[in-house]
């Protein structure tokens, strides 16, 4: 569990520190913490870095519903797509953003995550992972393979088998089973 703060706010940039931030543990399932509420929720937490120039760092969001954008030290480093209708649907897609070199400073860095979701539709955010790119990339690629690439490949295979069966049926119309 990550200890963070959250704020229900529809702004497009990270809200100021003086806003009404409330403590929030992550993962945050909106069906439990914000029943009936949708829109945009901001999360913020600190990320401590000892040697910012030693390696490329990344932010990995294993699950988010529906969309997310990540800001580090006030700068947008990545987004899952549109926050306006139609909202990008990233409910099953892991999101991965590299932190540009020079953005992190030694010590504490502030991370904001903007999440857009719908009321009572499994909105929320899992605990984000922040580490070096080399430490996180493998886990991200594994999740991407199992949740996205495998499903897309299976769909293409089903279409190919369907086309093959259609071609058999065109050549052998007397065998009605190929048409079914």
Secondary structure, 3 states (H helix, E strand, C coil): CEEEEEEECCCCCCCCCCCCCEEEEECEEHHHHCCCCCEEEEEEEEEEECCCCCCCEEEEECCEECEEEEEECCEEEEECCCCCCCCCCCCCCCEEEECCCCCCCCEEEEEEEEEEECCCCCCEECCCEEEEHHHHHHHHHHHHHHHHHHHHHHHHHHHHHHHHHHHHHHHCCCCHHHHC
